Amino acid sequence: MLRFLSAMLLGFTLLTASLPAQAASAVVTVNGTPVTDVQLAQRLALHKIEGKGNRTAALNELINEVLQIQEAERLGYTVSEAEIDNAVLDVARQIKVSASNLSKILTDNGVPMSTLRARLKASLAWSRVTQQVVSARVNVSEADIDAKAKAELTAANSFDYILKEVLFIGGNASARTGQANKYRKSFKGCDSAVELSLSYTDAAVRDIGRRHATQFPDALANELAKLNVGGITKPRVVEGGVSMLAVCAKETSQDTTYIANNIRQETGSAGMKAEADKYLAELKAKAQIIKG
């Protein structure tokens, strides 16, 4: 009997092994690499979570990712599983959930984690290509950057400061703002800032050091510009408490370093994206893309 059952089980195993699995159908092949209907359905589900849902956009995204990975592999760039793991964690942090909760959100919406990992792998691979190959195509004119930076200088952001921060830590924001305003009315300058703070619970004074006005948001730069040495800004609710900035020194400065760095970064990023898009379009134009 045991031999008979064993033979039956073995026969069933061999039979099921010989049956063809329900294969996914290729919607399109990209240089011989198939993009299947299953991949497309899963990507559409991911797009739906993201508030998208266009089939054409999802298919184009998958085609682009195949091209990106193929080009990275052609150039010898690889992406490890550990790098993808870290990228998944970054995504989880961005939406303020744990990695396990991220996985649950995806699976509850019909998206296997493999779909997100495939997208992240392509993104990491393409990042290597753009950093090593595409960046060489981007030219940033320092003369143009300098001119743009000077044009952004205003009366409000043409100052250098030495500052102290007075911080009322934690507690109810409204109550702490009230204490900060009381402190502000009694403020007599930076030399007595620490001594005055001792009259308050959980108040701290720290040296900010030298800062140029261009390093601050416009509203704060405008407020600082109106203050003389010994002045202090209005209370602002910040992470961890309520903050004020005290002006310990102030002088006119036409320094455009910070503005220029921002412009350089923005210009470089825009240039990199434009060149990367152009490079990908070139790959797509040369690729053999066959539907169905």
Secondary structure, DSSP 8 states (H G I E B T S, - for coil): -HHHHHHHHHHHHHHHHHS------EEEEETTEEEEHHHHHHHHHHHHHTT---HHHHHHHHHHHHHHHHHHHHTT----HHHHHHHHHHHHHHTT--HHHHHHHHHHTT--HHHHHHHHHHHHHHHHHHHHTGGGG----HHHHHHHHHHT--STT-EEEEEEEEEEESS-HHHHHHHHHHHHHH---GGGHHHHHTTSTTEEEEEEEEEEGGGS-HHHHHHHHT--TT-B---EEETTEEEEEEEEEEEE----HHHHHHHHHHHHHHHHHHHHHHHHHHHHHHS-EEE-
